[in-house]
């Protein structure tokens, strides 16, 4: 049971990933616009939940996968899961750092600056389907930092691109 709880979907429906990113944009912008630093902790929890369990323990992930994606009736676009999980990990690192700065040290301006970086990355994902974390993942794979075994589909994509 624990192994199924702490799993990440592979492949991932990019439609759902983009909707989650849109939710991150809205929540992050609200935390800044309305000066509500406690929302950063909610955002950080969501990223940590998604890194550990995919959408299972993430309220935003559940809303997107169970309600919004089915309502849109768009055909799924499947993409590799490991790069998306890596991207969620970057979001977790940034949002947890922002939460500690804001709630632990009262450094709201610094926390909001980090959330601005998060908003920029989430806008790229949600609006343009450009996953910054996925691009970093790809570079790390090419450099050999992330072994091919982590994402066989990704390694296959890189070999196909090299042949083309």
C-alpha positions in Angstrom: 0.0 0.0 0.0 2.7 2.5 0.9 4.5 1.8 -2.4 1.4 2.6 -4.3 0.7 5.7 -2.2 4.3 7.0 -2.8 4.3 6.7 -6.5 4.2 9.2 -9.3 2.3 8.6 -12.5 4.2 7.7 -15.6 3.2 8.8 -18.1 1.6 12.1 -17.1 -1.3 13.8 -18.8 0.2 17.1 -19.9 -3.3 18.7 -19.9 -3.6 18.0 -16.1 0.0 19.2 -15.5 -0.7 22.5 -17.2 -3.9 23.0 -15.2 -2.0 22.3 -12.0 0.6 24.9 -13.1 -2.3 27.3 -13.7 -3.5 26.7 -10.2 0.0 27.4 -8.8 0.0 30.7 -10.7 -3.3 31.7 -9.2 -2.5 30.7 -5.7 1.0 32.3 -5.8 -0.2 35.5 -7.3 -3.0 35.7 -4.7 -0.4 35.2 -1.9 1.5 38.2 -3.2 -1.3 40.5 -4.3 -3.2 40.1 -1.0 -0.1 39.8 1.2 -1.1 36.4 2.5 2.2 34.6 3.3 0.4 31.6 4.8 -0.7 30.7 1.3 2.9 29.9 0.5 2.8 27.1 3.0 -0.3 25.7 1.2 1.5 25.9 -2.1 4.6 24.3 -0.6 2.5 21.4 0.8 1.0 20.9 -2.6 4.4 20.6 -4.3 5.6 18.2 -1.6 2.5 16.1 -1.9 2.8 15.9 -5.7 6.5 15.0 -5.6 5.8 12.2 -3.1 2.4 10.9 -4.4 1.5 12.6 -7.7 -2.0 14.0 -7.4 -3.1 11.5 -4.7 -2.5 13.8 -1.6 -2.5 17.1 -3.4 -5.9 19.0 -3.2 -5.0 20.9 -6.3 -4.0 17.6 -8.1 -7.2 16.0 -7.1 -9.3 19.0 -8.3 -7.5 19.0 -11.6 -7.5 15.2 -12.3 -11.0 14.4 -10.9 -12.9 17.6 -11.9 -11.2 20.0 -14.3 -9.5 17.7 -16.8 -12.7 15.5 -17.3 -14.8 18.7 -17.7 -12.6 20.0 -20.5 -12.9 16.8 -22.4 -9.6 17.4 -24.2 -7.7 14.4 -25.5 -4.9 13.5 -23.1 -1.3 14.2 -24.1 0.9 11.8 -22.4 4.5 12.8 -21.5 7.1 11.1 -19.4 6.6 11.2 -15.6 10.2 11.5 -14.2 10.9 15.0 -15.7 7.5 16.3 -14.3 8.3 14.8 -10.9 11.7 16.6 -11.1 10.0 19.8 -11.9 7.6 19.4 -9.0 10.7 18.9 -6.8 12.1 22.2 -7.9 8.8 23.8 -7.1 8.9 22.2 -3.7 12.4 23.5 -3.0 11.5 27.0 -4.1 8.1 27.1 -2.3 9.4 25.5 1.0 12.3 28.0 1.0 9.8 30.9 0.5 7.6 29.5 3.2 10.5 29.3 5.7 11.6 32.9 4.8 8.1 34.3 5.1 6.7 32.3 8.1 9.9 31.5 9.9 11.8 34.7 9.5 9.2 37.3 8.5 11.1 38.0 5.3 8.0 38.5 3.1 9.6 40.5 0.3 12.3 37.8 -0.2 9.6 35.1 -0.1 7.5 36.9 -2.6 10.5 37.3 -4.9 10.9 33.5 -4.9 7.2 33.1 -5.5 7.6 35.4 -8.5 10.2 33.0 -9.9 7.7 30.2 -9.3 5.0 32.1 -11.1 7.2 32.7 -14.1 8.0 29.0 -14.4 4.4 28.0 -13.8 3.2 30.5 -16.5 5.6 28.9 -19.0 4.2 25.5 -18.2 0.5 26.4 -18.1 0.3 28.8 -21.0 3.1 27.7 -23.3 3.6 24.0 -22.4 7.2 24.8 -21.7 8.4 22.9 -18.6 11.5 24.6 -17.3 12.2 21.7 -14.8 11.8 19.2 -17.6 14.4 21.1 -19.7 16.8 21.1 -16.7 16.1 17.3 -16.3 17.0 16.8 -20.0 20.3 18.7 -19.6 21.2 16.7 -16.5 20.4 13.5 -18.4 22.6 14.5 -21.3 25.4 15.4 -18.8 25.0 11.9 -17.2 24.0 13.4 -13.8 20.7 11.6 -14.1 21.2 8.1 -15.5 19.2 6.9 -18.5 17.6 4.2 -16.2 15.7 6.9 -14.4 13.6 7.6 -17.5 14.0 5.1 -20.3 11.4 7.0 -22.3 13.4 10.1 -22.0 16.6 8.4 -23.0 14.8 7.0 -26.0 13.6 10.5 -27.0 17.2 11.8 -26.8 18.5 9.0 -29.0 15.7 9.5 -31.5 16.5 13.3 -31.6 20.2 12.5 -32.2 19.2 10.2 -35.2 16.9 12.9 -36.7 
